[in-house]
Amino acid sequence: MELRQHVRPGCGRLAPSPTGGLHVGHARTFLVAWLASRREDGPVALRIEDLDATRARPEATAAALVDLRWLGLDWDEGPDVGGPRGPYVQSERRAVYDEALARLKAAERVYPCTCTRADIERAASAPHAEDEGPTYPGTCAHRSAADAPALGDRPFAWRFRVPPGEVGWDDLILGPRSIDPARLGGDFLVGRNGQGPSYQLAVVADDALMGVDRVIRGDDLVPSTPRQLLLYRALGWEPPRFGHVPLVVGPDGRRLAKRDGSIKLATLRERGLDPRRLVGVLARSCGLSDEAAPSAPGDWVDAFDLARLPREPWTASADDWLGSGPFVEPAVSGGNS
């Protein structure tokens, strides 16, 4: 399979994960991503990121499309409308990821690692700066990709060799950023033998082959950016422009979660909320207006400017889009955002 990059100016993407219902925080980020592309007359692709088989739910995929359409967003390519760069569901793109991993193996950019999480925790001298876990100590880094067959039936993962030094980029929202991937855990996983790719490899392959020119996502994914930039370089692809939207937090300062029923789009829709009211609130939170005037996403295309987006988290309350009065909804089961 030939993996050829097709960069399309202004092309953006909406990439929900079907692990639970979308909430107001997702709506804000997707609105910003959609406006950023439409402002440049660029196409928008919808991709379902369902690689986490333990958490992905088929009904959540259908619900995500309903939520996004209720909000007033549309897309030019996707699992429901087709397109020339499909499939648009990650679980159907295994051949693409296998070929991307084969490229990395051929270039000796990855090696087979038999370490368990417990092994790494015991061997690591200290956790890395972001507290996402211990830094990989390089126990298996002496191996080459060609050593994999000799491991027989032993389970192993493929780790990417992280070169020394910082990786920088000019974030479209946060400004210049530079991070040393070694402080993010060092050599990172790109797949597990026989079990498929990691998020990092899949999203790079998808964005490159779908022609995505601009990636707009939540700033909780900033740590993924230097890793993905390294993968772009290793695979010989031009990286997209990255912009990270500050997250939405509740009055208690905690980030919104999919389990919070009061801010789920499905709950708001079932309660009869006019989506134009929510869009108006979101537009105001993005610095597009001083008032939360009921509006549709398309009403803000001409006025949209990433430079106007606040660089701090937006503190939101249900009263913002529901008006005065209580709105208490019991928590529903589901994963965190």
Secondary structure, DSSP 8 states (H G I E B T S, - for coil): --------TT-EEE---SSS--BHHHHHHHHHHHHHHHHTT--EEE-B----TTT--HHHHHHHHHHHHHHT---SBBTTTB-TT---BGGG-HHHHHHHHHHHHHTT-EEEE---HHHHHHH-SSB-TT-SSB----TTTT--GGGGGGGTT---EEEE---SS-EEEEETTTEEEEE-GGGGTSSEEEEETTTEE-HHHHHHHHHHHTT--EEEEEGGGTTHHHHHHHHHHHHT----EEEEE--EE-TTS-B--TT-GGGBHHHHHHTT--HHHHHHHHHHHTTS-SS-----GGGGTTT--GGGS-SS-EE--THHHH-SS------------
